[in-house]
Amino acid sequence: MNKELSIGLIGFGCVGSGLYEVLNKSGLIQAKISKIVVKDRYKRRSIKQENFSYDVNDILEDETINVVVELIDDSEQAFEMVKRALASGKDVVSANKKMIAEHLDELLELANSNNVSFLYEGAVAGSIPILRNLEEYYNNDSLTSLQGIVNGTTNFILTQSNYGIGYADALAQAQELGFAESNPTLDVDGYDSKYKLSILLKHAFGLTVDPKELFNLGIRHISPHAVAYAKEKGYRIKLFSRAEKLGDKVVGFVAPHFVKSDHFAYSVNDEFNAVILEGLFSDQQLFVGKGAGSHPTASAVLSDISALKFDYKYEYRKVDADSDLKFSNDFFVKVYIESKYIEAINEVPFYHIDELFQSDQVNYQTGWVKFSELKTFDFNHREDLSLVILPEVLKETINTEKVANRPLLETLYN
Ligand SMILES: NC(=O)c1ccc[n+]([C@@H]2O[C@H](COP(=O)([O-])OP(=O)(O)OC[C@H]3O[C@@H](n4cnc5c(N)ncnc54)[C@H](OP(=O)(O)O)[C@@H]3O)[C@@H](O)[C@H]2O)c1
């Protein structure tokens, strides 16, 4: 089957205008953008004003339009539009990770009951075709872990830190180059990475995990001392959206990680994204590419549109296949915790301490902590605490009791 596609495009910003260009330039896909709806009638556009309308009903109530491509920057409004589009029997393509992460199951139910497709490859890792690969290729392989650098802004800032450029300057540079939002909280505090992790958990492990349940720590408080520690040990720092199987559970979180030079992610720099998958039989595989931007993201949207010609739908086969798997925050992880204040470090319960360092400028401690206890700290808002995950594997259990806290450092250095 090679279905005729008549597209209603909502949003003509970075990705929407990119889609218009790639669709016209590629000539590969016979699909027609019939209507474009935007918000601001006074904005200057790259194409003639007569191409636009300003009422979303012009698309949603047009029975000749069979595909809605939603590319707006407001997740709540997008949710309402996408629901109406699916309910009226139109296929939908979106790149709105926040909306998808927060409402996926409801949208899927609606898509299924109306026998239409809901595709969103552009929502995770931009141009990298990770969702379709998780759906199609990894269906029969038993996937054990996933580590993603899925936010270009933070990877750019972390890369700059290797050249001695501080957080504020690197962020300003990212904003100048157009990678970062003017309000960068979603990027730098790991929210964007968390929405993407929630979507990845569904396709990789068949799990629905509300983003509110997922721990997200970004890169705002990574200090020059942590960067120096990384250099001294031969590591680099990367912000990972990470999920893996531990026994019959799946664990997942977003946090900065030290990675060794032999890790696939070590050389993924600047605004590039990467996803590293590990399967029982396939071992490790690396997907790398541009994770954002007008044309790279539009290329993923275009690929979804192309798949609609053949009525492609995600099948979510892992949802049924791995029904015993449960999401959990119950595991141990090895961390580096740094602060100017010993008392702040001592607030974090450790089960085993490997390294301690104390000086007038900085103190740090490395060792094993219980993730469910770590998760209770709001590190994004703790300017006095910096946390980076060390390269060791995650563990279900460790053989020690909690270390007595506060006296430990004092005893050691008195
Ligand atoms: N930018 C990227 O690299 C990237 C990468 C992956 C995913 N995404 C996702 O793609 C989506 C679009 O992002 P973007 O960067 O293209 O955003 P953007 O540049 O800010 O553009 C947003 C567009 O949405 C339109 N819009 C907003 N509210 C609307 C409404 N109520 N009705 C009609 N149009 C409305 C705006 O209209 P006006 O032009 O009239 O203001 C604008 O054209 C977001 O969900 C984003 O998370 C973006």
The ligand as a Tripos MOL2 file, in Angstrom:
@<TRIPOS>MOLECULE
LIG
   48    52     1     0     0
SMALL
NO_CHARGES

@<TRIPOS>ATOM
      1 N1         14.3460   22.4860   18.0340 N.am      1 LIG1
      2 C1         14.8330   21.2530   18.0560 C.2       1 LIG1
      3 O1         16.0060   21.0200   17.7220 O.2       1 LIG1
      4 C2         13.9640   20.1060   18.4960 C.ar      1 LIG1
      5 C3         14.5170   18.8000   18.5330 C.ar      1 LIG1
      6 C4         13.6930   17.7290   18.8910 C.ar      1 LIG1
      7 C5         12.3680   17.9590   19.2300 C.ar      1 LIG1
      8 N2         11.8800   19.2450   19.2010 N.ar      1 LIG1
      9 C6         10.4590   19.4360   19.5720 C.3       1 LIG1
     10 O2          9.7600   19.8980   18.4120 O.3       1 LIG1
     11 C7          8.7010   20.7730   18.7930 C.3       1 LIG1
     12 C8          8.8790   22.1050   18.0770 C.3       1 LIG1
     13 O3         10.0860   22.6890   18.4920 O.3       1 LIG1
     14 P1         10.7000   23.9740   17.7600 P.3       1 LIG1
     15 O4         12.1080   24.0840   18.2440 O.co2     1 LIG1
     16 O5         10.4410   23.8830   16.3100 O.co2     1 LIG1
     17 O6          9.8280   25.1410   18.4030 O.3       1 LIG1
     18 P2          9.8150   26.6780   17.9640 P.3       1 LIG1
     19 O7         10.9460   26.9850   17.0670 O.co2     1 LIG1
     20 O8          9.6610   27.4610   19.2260 O.co2     1 LIG1
     21 O9          8.4710   26.7980   17.0950 O.3       1 LIG1
     22 C9          7.2230   26.5850   17.6610 C.3       1 LIG1
     23 C10         6.1700   26.7960   16.6060 C.3       1 LIG1
     24 O10         4.9140   26.4300   17.1960 O.3       1 LIG1
     25 C11         3.9760   27.4250   16.8620 C.3       1 LIG1
     26 N3          2.9180   27.4390   17.8800 N.ar      1 LIG1
     27 C12         3.0320   27.5470   19.2170 C.ar      1 LIG1
     28 N4          1.8200   27.4770   19.8000 N.ar      1 LIG1
     29 C13         0.9280   27.3080   18.7980 C.ar      1 LIG1
     30 C14        -0.4770   27.1820   18.7450 C.ar      1 LIG1
     31 N5         -1.2110   27.1910   19.8530 N.pl3     1 LIG1
     32 N6         -1.0720   27.0180   17.5480 N.ar      1 LIG1
     33 C15        -0.3520   27.0130   16.3960 C.ar      1 LIG1
     34 N7          1.0030   27.1360   16.3830 N.ar      1 LIG1
     35 C16         1.6270   27.2900   17.5570 C.ar      1 LIG1
     36 C17         4.7620   28.7140   16.8170 C.3       1 LIG1
     37 O11         4.0250   29.6620   16.0850 O.3       1 LIG1
     38 P3          4.6320   31.0920   15.7350 P.3       1 LIG1
     39 O12         5.6600   30.8520   14.6800 O.co2     1 LIG1
     40 O13         3.4400   31.8420   15.2230 O.co2     1 LIG1
     41 O14         5.1900   31.6350   17.0110 O.co2     1 LIG1
     42 C18         6.0360   28.2320   16.1240 C.3       1 LIG1
     43 O15         5.8690   28.2650   14.7370 O.3       1 LIG1
     44 C19         8.7750   20.8780   20.3330 C.3       1 LIG1
     45 O16         7.9190   19.9290   20.8920 O.3       1 LIG1
     46 C20        10.2190   20.4900   20.6320 C.3       1 LIG1
     47 O17        10.3550   19.9360   21.9360 O.3       1 LIG1
     48 C21        12.6400   20.3000   18.8440 C.ar      1 LIG1
@<TRIPOS>BOND
     1     1     2 1
     2     2     3 2
     3     2     4 1
     4     4     5 ar
     5     4    48 ar
     6     5     6 ar
     7     6     7 ar
     8     7     8 ar
     9     8     9 1
    10     8    48 ar
    11     9    10 1
    12     9    46 1
    13    10    11 1
    14    11    12 1
    15    11    44 1
    16    12    13 1
    17    13    14 1
    18    14    15 2
    19    14    16 1
    20    14    17 1
    21    17    18 1
    22    18    19 2
    23    18    20 1
    24    18    21 1
    25    21    22 1
    26    22    23 1
    27    23    24 1
    28    23    42 1
    29    24    25 1
    30    25    26 1
    31    25    36 1
    32    26    27 ar
    33    26    35 ar
    34    27    28 ar
    35    28    29 ar
    36    29    30 ar
    37    29    35 ar
    38    30    31 1
    39    30    32 ar
    40    32    33 ar
    41    33    34 ar
    42    34    35 ar
    43    36    37 1
    44    36    42 1
    45    37    38 1
    46    38    39 2
    47    38    40 1
    48    38    41 1
    49    42    43 1
    50    44    45 1
    51    44    46 1
    52    46    47 1
@<TRIPOS>SUBSTRUCTURE
     1 LIG1         1 GROUP 0 **** ****
